[in-house]
């Protein structure tokens, strides 16, 4: 437990990057991405897509679409960041 507290106190080295990436998402996409993890953390058990969608008060199809769109947006941003990093080191 003491070792776990270390991680709570210190920010992850990619915290600022994650903050920027999440700020680029619409609220519905962000909720779809973190909703399942939140429910798993709170209730200490896995939840199905249907349960997460019900919690978010949206259909399963909408939940899956928002989650997919959120992941694609983050992927594009990370690829762009990698390209910039490559240019800087070249």
C-alpha positions, 0 to 999 in steps of 0.5 A, a space after each residue: 500500500 505504501 508503494 502505491 501511495 508513491 504513485 498517487 503523490 507523484 505525477 506520471 511523466 506523461 501526465 501533461 501530455 495526457 492532459 493535453 490529449 484529453 482536452 482535445 476530446 469532446 466530453 462525450 468521447 472522454 466519458 466513453 473512454 474513462 467511463 468503464 475504468 471509473 466503474 471498474 475502480 468504484 465497484 471493483 469489478 468489470 462492467 460490460 459495454 451495455 452497463 457502461 452505456 446505461 450508466 452514461 445514459 446512452 445506447 451501446 452503439 453510441 458508446 462504442 462510436 464515442 469510444 472509437 472516435 476518442 481513441 482515433 483522435 488520441 492516436 492521430 495526436 500521438 502520431 503527430 507528436 511522434 513526427 514532430 519529435 523525429 523532426 527535432 532529432 533529425 
